[in-house]
Amino acid sequence: MLSLATNAVTERLKIGGIAVRRSLSPKLLLKIETNLDTDGNCLASDTKHEEASGLWDDKIIASVRIPTEEVQFGHLIGRGSFGQVHSGSFRDEKVAVKKLLPETQENEEYVKNFMAKVKISATLNHPHIVRFVGVSWTGASDACVLQEFMEGGDLRSLLDKYEAEKHYVGFDREKAKIAMQICSALAYMHSQSPPVIHGHLKSRNVLLNSDMEAKVTNLGTSSTETKTLWMAPEIIRGEKQSTDSDMFSFGVLLSELDMLSAPYSQARKQIHDSSWCTLQDADILDKVTKGSLRVVFSECGPMALAELGRACVSVNPLNRPTAAEVLYRLQTILSEELA
């Protein structure tokens, strides 16, 4: 819902849980006002008048604010559709510094989603969620989030390396342990009141430290996210994110850990070989929605893990296990079958 009030000096836009006051000059004056509804999505709170400084005045955001002069930027280590990540330092700690791309910094919707994710991250504390350090800004153009630096990179890069080295498929103890760590983060998020929905869990959003411990990052649903191969059928159809849709994404991730390859790679190869026509992402998503295509699991390693993965990617959300149920099964498999 979008409401707009204008006068000769300013215009105020309210989009979801964010109120944005914008002068008729190019400078954006922003205010963050978010909380979570019963589905773990952002909900508006009462609007207050914004000071001319344009500072976010939400209590949680303000409590984790870091002085800009104490943040040191290093080299660029990653770039996505809407943001980029630099190495950096804060008070002698090496950190990852995330900020919006220049072309998205003055887009109210991107700023809203960026800061809503900041608020979610600031309220969570779990050993397998990337640790939130703080947020820094003087204005919309330099707002950035600081997180712990994860030396091991992302999970997808590790699996690509394993695949290139002809690493065997199937679950060993290391991969099952990574799955358990990811699931423990989901179980923690889903146990919050209201539940916190990750919204776009995928292997690129799982980071590893130097000890090969996995931690999830980039939390919080976003209306600006494009469709991905990790999405549940109901989300592809435009329905609301839920804990069930998170579990579907986790099932796709289990298939990646098992097979090493990206989701639905086997389907792409088979259809390309038979028709000489490469299967596009849109075709895959259409088949997933109809239930005619699912991720695959190998016959190697504990069969209980493959069965667990297939349950997670059930087309019907009601047939998917909860994160707590999956976590219990993973702990049992690790202690009994992969000890």
N, C-alpha and C positions, 0 to 999 in steps of 0.2 A: 504494500500500500504506500502511495506516495502523496504527501501533502506539501503544498508550496505556498508560502506567504511572502509577499514582496512589498517593498516601499522604495523610496528614491535612493536609499543608501545600501540596503542589504536584501538578500533573499534567504529564506530558511527552508531547507528541505528535510523531511523526516522519512527515512527509509528503513523499515523494520525496526531494529533496536537502536539505530544511530540517528542522532539529530546533527545536521550539518548546517552551520551558519556561514554563508559565503558572501563576502563583500563583492561589489561589482568590479573591483580590481581583481587581478588574477590570483591573489593570495587566498588560500582556503583557511577559514577558521573553523576548527573542528571540535566536536564534543562527543565523547564515547559514553553511551548509556545502555549497557546490556546486562541482561541476566538470562537465565535459562528457563524455558517452559518445561512442562512435564515430559516432553519428548527429547529434551536435551538440545533444543534449538534456541536461538536468540529471541528474547522478548523485550519489548520496549519498557522503559521506566519513565518516571516523570521528567519532563524537560525543564532545565534551569537555564537562566541567561548565561551566555558565554562571555567571559572576559575578553578584552581586545587582544590579549596575548595569544589566544587560540589554544590554550593548554587543555588537554583532556583532564577532566575533573572527577572521573569515576574513582571511588575510594580504593578499589583493588588496583587499578592501573597506577594511581598516584603512589601507592605504597611500594611499588616495585620499580619506580622510576630511577634511572641512573643518569647522573650528570653527563652531558654529551662530551665534555672535555676529557672524561676519563675513559672513553671508548677509543681504542686504536684499531684502524682498519688495516687488514693485510690484503693478500691477493684474492682474486675471484676463484671460488672453488665449485660453484654451481649456478646454473641459471635455468629458470622455468618460464612458463607462459606469462606469469604475473610478477615474479620476484626473482631475486638473486641472493646468493650466499657468499660471504667473504670469510676468510679466516680473520681473526682479530684477537685483541687482548683487553682485559679489564682487570685492573689491580693485580697484575702479574699472573692472571689465569688466562690460558688460551681458550678462546671461545669461538663459536660460529655466530656470525652477524648476518641476520636476515633482514632484507628491506624490499620494498616494492620497486619495480622497474620505473624509470622516469616517466614512461608513457602511461603508467597506471596510477601514479601518485595523486593526480587530481581527479580521479574517478571515484565518486562517492561510494559506489557499491564495492569496489576493491578495497578502499580504505576501511569501510565498515567490516568487511569479512576479515581483513588483516587484524584489526584491533579486537574483534570478537574472539579470534583465535588466541590473541595475547591474553585476554581475560581468562579463557578456559585453561590455558597452560599455566597461568600464574596460580591457579587454585588447586592444581593436581600435584601430588607428590608420590612417586612410585619408582622403585629401582629399575623398572623396565620401560619407563617413559623418559625421553631425553630431558634432562634437568633444565628447567627454566632459570635463567640468571637475572634477567631484568629487561626493561624497555627504556629507550632513550629517544628524545625528540626535542627540537626547538620549533618545528613546524611540520606540516604534512610532507614536505619534500625530503626530510631527513629522518623520519621515524624509522627505528630499527629495533629488532628483537635480538637479545643475546641468549644463547643456549650453550650448554657444555659442548666442547669439541669432541667429536667421535672419530678417532684415528683410523678405524677400520673401514670407513666408507659405508656405502649402502649395500643392502643384501643382494639386490639385483646384480650389482657389479661383481660381487663374490660368486654368485651362481653362474654368471657369464664366464668368469675365469675358470671355474670348475668344468663347465661344458667345453671350453676351448682345450682344456688339458685332458679331455676324455675321462673325467672323473666318473665313477660308477653311479648309476641311478639308484634310487631306493633310499630308505631312511636308515642312517646310522645314528649313533648316540649324539653326535654333535648337532646334526640337523634336527633331531627330535627335541633336543634341549633348546635350540633356537625357537622352535615352534612353541614349546611350553612357555618360554619367556614372553613371547609376543602375546600368547593367550592370557597369561597372568595380568598383563597390562590391560587387555580388553575386559577381563573379569572385574578388575578394579574400577575401570571407567563405567562399566555397566551397572556396578553396584552403588554408584552415587545416587543421590536423591535431589533432583531427577537424574536419570542415567545420562552420562556423557557419551554421545555418539561420535566415533572417529570420523565416519563419513566417506573417507577415501583411503582405506587401508590397502597398501600394495607394497611390493618388495622395495621400491624406491623410497618408501616412507618408513622403512626399518633400517636403522643405523647400527653399526657394530663398533665396539671399543677395541682397544688393543688386546683384551683378553677374550675376544670373540663373544662377548655378551651382547644380546640384541636389545634395542630400545626403540619404541615407536616414536614418531615425530609427525609434525604437520597435522595436529589434532583439530577436529571441529569441522562440521559440515559447511559447505560453501555453495552459494547460489551461482557463483561464477565458474565452478568446476565443469569441465567438459566430460563427456561420457568416456569411461575407460573399460578395459577388458576385465576389471576386477568387480564391476558392478553387478548387483543382484538383478534378476529379471524385473522385479517390481520397480526398482529404481530407474532402470532403462525406460520403463513405461511412464515415468514421471511421478511415481508415488513418493511418499515421504520417507526419508532415511529413518532407520530404526536399529535396535540392537540385532534384530534378525538379519538385516542387510549387512551389518558389520560381519556377522558370522559367515555369510556367503563369501564375502571378500577374503576372510580368513581361510576358507576352504580352497579358494583359488590359490592363495599363497602357499598352502600345504602342497598343492600340486606342483608349484614351482620348486619347492624344497625337494620334493621327491624326484621330479623329472629333470630338474635343472633349467630347462628351457622356459621361455616366456609363455604366458597362457595361450592355449589353443594353437601352439606351434605345430603340433602333430596334424591337426585338422587342415591347417594351411598347406602343409606338405602333401597330404593325401589328395586334397582337391586339386592342387596345382598339378600333381603328377597325372591325374586322370583327365583333366580338362584343359590343361595349359592356361588356366585362368586363375590368377592369384586371388585368394579370398581376402577381401578388404575387412577392416574393423567393423564397418557398418553392417556387412553381411553376417559377421560373427555375432554381433550384438542382437541382430534380428533372430538368428537361430537360437541363441541363449534364451531370449524372451519366450520363444515358442516351446522351449524345452527339448529341441531336437539336437542340441550340441552342448556337451559338458566337458569340463577339463578332465584329463585322464590321470590315472595313477598306475605306477608300475606294479609288478608282481614280486618285487624285491623288498626285503625288510619285513617288519611285522605287518601282517594283513590287517590287524586292528587299526593301524594308522590310516591305511587306505580306506577302510570302511568309515572311519571317522571323517575323513576328508569328503567322501561321497555324501555323507549325511549333511555336512555343512553346506554343500552346494545343491541341496534339494530345491527344486523349482518352487514348491510350496513353502513359504516362510515358517509355517506352523510345524513343519517336519524337521526343522533345523535344531540342533542342540544349542543350549545356552553356552556362553563362555565359561561359566563355572563348571558345567557338566564336561565340557571338552578338556578343561584344565585338569580335572580329576582323572579323566581317562589317560591323558598324556603323562601325568605323574605315575600312574599305575604301569603304563607301558615302559616308561624309563626304569622303574624299579624292578619290574618282573621280566621284561623281554629284552631290554637293552642295558642291563646292569653291567 
